[in-house]
Amino acid sequence: MIQDVVSLVLLFASVNLPLHFTEEQKEISAEIIKQANLLGEDPYLLMAIAYTETRIRRDQTSYTADIGIFQINYRFWAPKWGYTSREEFRKDMDNPVHGTLAAVMVLREMRLYKTCKGANLAACYNGGPAWVRSKNIDKIRAYSRKVQRFKQRFKRNHPNWKEMGNRK
């Protein structure tokens, strides 16, 4: 436990994060970046999704029952993952480690669909694999463009994030 705290403090101190982030956003971001790298995922994409969804904040719930830092949909994903309690789901989705793992699981499932390849992955994260037939297609495309813009900005301004999870 103490080693985990020390590891997080060292990671937090070494991560180059946006200056306007609050301490909580910095703490959550450091964990997202670490977990993304440990899971072999793109930390820039995950940070862009979290920033687009909640500005990297806990305790967020949408009117469509999307919960947590990454706004994971309770009605769809909770039963698949064996959750029976909305509060337990909320607790886990507000935890940066569990939330990042959940977002990675969603992304990995979305990658199985033709409509979710390349830059369309963010559109699928937001609207599901049938997003191209959604009545909200314009909003989904706008969401995807926003995620791509944040991803590129993070990549340009914070090039060291890719190595962050590899440090001990």
N, C-alpha and C positions, 0 to 999 in steps of 0.2 A: 504494500500500500504506500509506504513512504517512498519507495523507489519510483512508483508510478507518479507520485506528486512531484518528486524531484525531476523526473523525466519530462513531465508536462511543463514545469517551470523553465527548464532549460530550452525546451522546444519553443515555448511562448516567448522567451527572451530572444531567441534567434530568428523568429519569424518576422519577416518584413511585412507588416499589415498596413492597410490604409490608416492615415493619421486621424481621420474623423471617426473611426470606430470607438465605441465605448469599451470599457474594460470587459464587460460581459461579451460583447461582440468579438473582442480579441481572443478571449478564452475559448469561446465556441469555435471560432475560426481556426485556431491552432489545432484543436482536436479534429475538426473536419479535414484539414490538410493532412494531418498525421494519419488518420484512418483511410483517407483516399489513397494515399501512397502505399500503406500497408496492404490494402485490398487490390492494388494494381489498377486503380482507377485514376481518372484525370482530376486532380485537385481543383483546377481552374473551372471545369464544368460544374463540379459539385458546389464550389463556392458561388458560382454565378447563379445556380439554381436556388441555393439557400438565400442569396441576397435578393433575387427577384421575388421569391415567395414571401419572405418575412423580414428582409433586411437583417437576417441572421439574429433573430430574436426568438425566445421561448414564449410559451403561453399564447400561441396564435391559433385561432380556429376560424375557418371560413364558413359561410352559410351552406356550403356543399359538404360539410363534415371533413374537410381537410385539416389535419392536426399537426402541430409541431413545427420545428425549425424548417423542415422540408415540405410541409403541407401534404402529408401522406393521407390518402382518403381512407377514412375509418370504415365506411360501409363496404368498400371493395376489398381492401387489404387485410383488415383485422380478422375476418373469418378464415382467409387463406393461411394466415400465420398463427391461428389458434387462439386469438384473443377473444375473451368473452366479456371483458370489462372495458368500457370506454376510458375510465380513469387510468387503468393500467396501460392502455395503449397511449394515452396522452403523456403519461410519465415517461414512457420509453421514447416517444417521438420528440420530447423536449430534451432528452439526453443526447448530447452531440455524438457520442459513440453509437448508440442504438439508432438514432435518427439517420446518421450517415450510412450505417449498414442497411437500413430500410430503403433509403434512396438508391443505394447501389443495387439492391435486389430488384427494385422497380426498373432501373435502367437496364439491368441485365435481361430481365424478362422482355422489355420493350425491344431490345436489340434483335429478338427472334423474328420480328415482323419486317416485311419489305418496306412498309411505310415509315419505318423508324431508323433508316440508315443515315449516317453522316449527320449533317446539320439538322435533319428532321428528328433527331433523338429528343431534343428539347420539346418539340411539338408533341411527340408521343408521351413524354413525361407529363405534360399538361393536359392533353386531350385523349390519351389512349391511342391504340394502334388504328382505330377507325377515324382519327382526327380529320382525315381528308374528306370525309362525308359529313362532318359535324356542321350543325347550323351555326356554330361559333367559330368557324374556320378562320375568319379574319382576326378574331381575338387570339386564337391559338397561334397564328402566324406572327402576330405582334409580340406575343409572349416569347416565342422562339427567337425572334430577332433581338429582343431585349436580353435574353440569356446569352446569345452569341456576342452582343456588344460588351456585356459585363465580363464574359470569359476572355475576350481579346484584351480588354483594359487590364484585367487582373494579370494576364500573362505578360503583357508589356511592362507593367509597373512592378511586378513581383516575380521575376524569373526564377527565384530560388525555391518556390513552393514545390516544384517537382521532386526535389531532393529531400525535402523536410522529413518525410516518414522514414527515410533510410538512416537517420541519425539516432544514436542511442544515448 
